[in-house]
Structures are given as structure tokens and as C-alpha cells.
Amino acid sequence: MDIKLDDEEQAILDSVEAGDWQSKGQISERVAELQAYLKQEKKKAVSVRLSENDLYEVKRKSLENGIPYQNVIQILVHQYTCNKIHLDL
């Protein structure tokens, strides 16, 4: 697949490939923190229609990270509502 990157994206990619980036670490601690938060919150069941491909990818990535896919969806919604992630529309 041939992906066209703009100058900023190419600079970031070059920087990553050069080893300039360091992991912040503590990923498992952050996941545990978010999971604990989710367990304490009152929950309400909702029905959401997702494309089969999107659901498959969420489940696949969840398995890779050892996190139930429902928790990943909850975390994404929570981060969005707390303005930690933004949508590019």
C-alpha cells in the first residue's frame, strides 16, 4: 500500500524510525487505572451498530493487548467525553 504523507507526518515517521521516541511506559498501570474506574461507574446498557470490520479489528486489537473488547469501547468513549481524544471529521 502506497500512503502519501504530508511534511509533518513524514517528519514524525522519520523521527520514530530514527529511534527518537521513547515509550512513556506504565501502560499496564494506566489500563488497570482505567479498568478500575470503569468498574466503579454505574453502567447503562446501550445498543450500538458497528460495521463487522470495525468490530473485528476492535476484538483483534483487544486480544493483542489482553483487554476485553467491551472495556476498550468503554475506554474510548470515556476518553472522548473527557476530551483526551478528538475526532477528525
Secondary structure, DSSP 8 states (H G I E B T S, - for coil): ------HHHHHHHHHHHTT-------HHHHHHHHHHHHHHS----------HHHHHHHHHHHHHHT--HHHHHHHHHHHHHTTSS----
